Amino acid sequence: MPDFPPLKNDLILRVARGESTTRTPVWMMRQAGRYLPEYQEVRSEHEFFDVVGTPELAAEVTIQPIDRFDLDAAIIFSDILVIPQALGLEVRMVKGKGPHFPDPLRSPSDMSRLTESPDVDEELGHVYDALTLTRKELDGRVPLIGFSGAPWTLMAYMIEGGGSKNYKRARAWLYEAPDAAHSLLQQTTDVIVDYLIGQVRAGAQMLQVFDSWAGLFGPQTFRTFALPYLKQIAERVKKECPDVPLVVFAKGAHYALEDLVETDYEVIGLDWTMDPKAARLVVGERATLQGNLDPCTLYGDAETIRRAVQDMLAGFGSHRHIANLGHGMHPDHDPEHARIFVDSVHEVSEQMRGV
């Protein structure tokens, strides 16, 4: 592992481990991205996946929000769909539309097109290089988060071919071809495990697994097609990286808290539709909770944002909570409203603790 500068702010890592702190740490999903004019400058000259694939550019945009806001973590600029790319599928980012697979998996027989055991270091080495460069350029200011999509969410994209309201084609596989679905989920899991372990070796100090489409499942379907693979990822990564906190964000999966708290993830992310108090009753002190301000709150004025932050922090309590949005930043968010959110979390949480 490279020699990195000492860490000056380890607040988020301590909270992930369950330690008490003088204030609540905060970061934002999609904090490096389209709402920042400095990011738009970079994108005016480079395609999306060119930024992802160029370590110097990925490091630059990862650090942009850290230079602008008093955040407690950076998250590497990449995309969950680098895993399907490593498996041999083409993915394009289409302006105004989002991700697009020109040739998705339309039937189980199409799985023969996937690379059976990709060389993850070779296929995704650009992400590792970006992590190492970013970690050095951060100079210990804040921890660096790595991430991956979850098996089900990646499967949904690979079959559907892009964004969808219901991912009907992908969900149909679960019933028409369950063996093929499990095979695809396992193949994806194996790549994710190697990828996450590689991210830690490259410099990631915390890891998040995004199961963005978990909310499309019912409880039993989740336990059959999502939970076993999420558990497996955490168990296998922990064997190699026992000291690196793991976060799972199963968006929309209200029913899954009790299942998720029994896994090896130290942190469970909540979307904005979930009640922090109810979640705390289920989870107790067994895990740290992350979230969950409605991203649309940032369209409000300063007082509206601050009041929402107060309500959120009161719901989670002053222990074992990492503040975040309930999903990512929107492209038309005002960066100054993001600043108000971040600063309010620090100020209000210190007041709650009597600092």
N, C-alpha and C positions, 0 to 999 in steps of 0.2 A: 504494500500500500504506500502511495506517495507520502512525503513528509508535508503535513499541512500546518498552517498557522494555528496557534492556540485559540480556542473559542472564548469569546468575550461575553456572549449572551447565550446561556444554556437554559433559559426559562422554559421553553416549550418541551425540552427533553426531560426536565425535572418534573413538569406537570404530567407528562405522558407516563412517567414512572410512579406517579401517585404522591410526589413530594409536595409539601406546602410551599407557597411562594407569596411574595408581597403584592403581586398583581397578576391578572389573567393575561396569558400570552395571546397574540392575535396574528393571524395571516388570512389571506383571502384566496379561495380557489379562483383560477384564471387571473391572478393578480398581475401577471406579466402578459399583456395582450392589448387587444384592439382599442380599449378605452384610453390608452396612453398615447399622446401625440408623438412621443419619442419612439414608441414602437411602430406607429404608422409611418414614421420616416424610414425606418429600417425596411418595412414591408413594401414601401413604394419602390424599392430597388431590388427586392428579392422575393421569390415565391415562398409560400408557407413552408413546404417541406425542404426548401433550400436553407431556410433559417434553422429548422430542426437539425438538418444534416451537416451544418457548418458549425463546429464547436465555438469558434470565436463569436459568431452571431448569436448562437443560443446562449452563451455566457453573457453577452451584452444585454439581451432583453430580459434574462433572468434577474440581473442586478438592477435594471431600471427602476422597478418599484421600491427596491431597498434603498436606493439613492433618494427617492422622493418621499417615502413614508417611514414612520417609526415602527416597522413590522418586526415580528419576532422570529421569522423564518423566511427563507427563500425556497421556491420550488422550481426545479429545473424546467426550462422551456423545452417541451417535447410534445408528444401526442400519444394517446393510448394505441393508435392504429399502427405504430411502428412494429407491433407484434405480428399482425397479419402481413405486413411487408416482409418481415423476416421469414415468414412461412411461405413466401413466394407469390402473394397476391399483390396486384397493383392497386394503389390507393391514391386518388387525386383529391386536392382540396379545391372545390369549385366555388368561386366568389358568389356570395348570395345564396348558396345552396348548402355548403358544408361538405363533408366527406363523401366521396363517390368511388365505388368499386366498378370499373368497367366490365369486369368478368367475375361476378360473385359465385358463391357455391349454390347452385340451384337445386342440386340433388346430392345424396350421399356419394354417388359415383364421382362427383367432382372433387371429392377429397383426395383423389389420386393425384391431383395437380399440386397439392401442398408439399413443401419440402419436409420430408419425414423427420429428420433430426438436424435442424439448421445449426450452423456454427454461430451461436449467439454473439460471441466476442467479435466475430468478423462482420456479421450483419448489422449489429447494433453498437459497434465500437465507437461510432460518432457520438452516441449518447454518453458513453463512458468518458470519452475525451472532453465533452462539454462539462460533465460533472467535475472532473479533475481540475479543469481550467477555472470553472466558476468558483469552486471551493478555494482555490488559491487566491483568486481576485477578490473574493469576499473578505479575505484577510481576517477571518474569525468573527466578523460582525454579528452574524446570526447563523444558526444551523441551516444546512441544505437538505431539502426533502427530495427524494426520488419517488417515482411512481410507476404504476402499470394499470392497465385496464384489467378487469376480472374476466375469467373464462367465459361466463355467460354473456356479458356485455360485448366482448369481442366476437363471440359466435354470432350474436344478433346482427352485428354489422357485416360480418363476412357472408352471411346468407342473404340478408335483406339488400345489401349493396349500397347502403347509405342510411340516412336518417328516416325514421318512420314513427307514426303515432302509436302503433300497436305491435310492430315487428311480427306480423302474422305468419310470414313465411318461416321465420326462425322458430317461432313457437310451435308451428305445425310439425317440425322435425321431432320435437319432444314426444309426440304421440304417434306419428307415422313411422319414425325411424329412431326409436330411443337408443338402440345400441350404437348407431352411427353418431348420435348426439353425444353420448358419453365418450365415445372414442375421440371426437373432435374436442370436447371439453378437456379430456386428459392430455391430448397432444398440446393444446394451448397452455394448460397448467404447467407442463414440463418446461416449456419455453419461458413462461413467466418466472418460474422459480430461478432458473439460470440467470435470467435478465436482472431480477431484483438483487440476487447475491452479487452479480457483477457490478451493479450500481453502488453497493456498499463498498466494494473493493476500490471503486473509482472515486469515492468521496461522499456518497450520500450518508447522512447521519440519522435519517428517519425515512420511512417508506409508507406510501399510501396506495391502497388498492381500490380503484374506482369501479364499483358495480352500478353503473349509471341506470341500467334498465332492470334492476332487481324488483322494482315496484310493479312490473308487469306480471309477476308470479303471485300465485296464492301460496299459503304457508307450506302445503305439502309439496308442491312443485319446487319451491325454493329449497326445501330440505333434500329433494332428490337431485336437482340439476345445478344448484348453486352452492349450497352450504358445504358439501363434501370437498369441493375443489377449493373453496375459500379456506377451509380448515387445513387442507393439505398444503397450500401455499404457505400459510403461517408456520406450520410445523416444520416444513423443510427449510424455510429461510431461517427460522430460529436456531436450527441445529448448526448452521454455518455462521450466523450473525446474532448471537444470543443477546447482545447489548443494544441492538438497534430497535427502537420502538416501531411498532407496526400499527397502521391505521386502516380500518376498513370503512368504506363509505358505500352502503347499500341504499341508494336513493329510493325512497318510497316504500321501503320494506318495514313498515311499522311493526308488523307481526314478528319480525326476526330478532328483536333485541335479546330475548332470552336465549336464543340459539347462539347469537354472535358473542355474547358475553362469556360463553363457555369455551370459546376458541382462544388461540394464543395471541390475538390482537389486543394490545394494551389500550387502544383508543378506538372508539366507535363514533363515526360521524353521523350527524342527524340532518335531514333536510328541514326546510322551514315549516313543513306541515306537521311536524312532530312536536309534541308538548314536552319541553325540558323537564318539568316536574314529574310527569308520568314516566318519562325515560329514566330519571334518577331513581324512582321507586323500584323500577325493574332491575336496574344495573347496580344500584347502591355504590359501594366503594370497590367493586370488582373490576371496574374499568374507568378510564377517563372518557368523558364525552366531548365531542367537538361540534361546533356549529353555533347557531343555526338561524341567523337573521335572514329574513326574506330579502333576497337581492334587490327587489323593487323598492324596499325601504330607502335605498340610496337615491331614489328620485325625489324624496322629501327634503324639506329644509333642515337646517342644522338642529333645530329644537326637536323636530320629528325623529331624526336619526338618534339623537342623544336619548330621548325618551324610550325609543325601541331598544336601545342598548341596555338601558337600566332594567327594563322588563325582562330582557333575555338573561342578563346576568343574575337577576333575582331568581329566575326560574331554575337556572343551573346550580346556583350556590357558589360559594367562594373556593370550593375545593374540587380538584380533578376536572377542570374545564379548560378547553382551548377554544377561544372565540374564533368564529369564522362565519361566513355566509352559509345559507342552507343549500346553495349551489354556486355557480361561478359568476363573476362580474359580467355585466352586459356591455356590448360595444359602445352604447351611447351613454354610459355612466359618466358623470362629471368626476374627474380625478379628485377635486377638492372635497367632494362628498365622501369619497373613500378615505380621505385624510380625517374627516370628522369621525367616521366610524372607528378607525384605528385609535385615534387619540381618545375618543370617548370610552372605549374599552379599558384603556390604561387608567384614565382618570376615575371613572366610576368604580372600577374594581379595587383601586387603592382606597377610595372612600369606604367601600364595603368592608375592607379589612382594617380600617382605622389608621392607615399609613399617613 
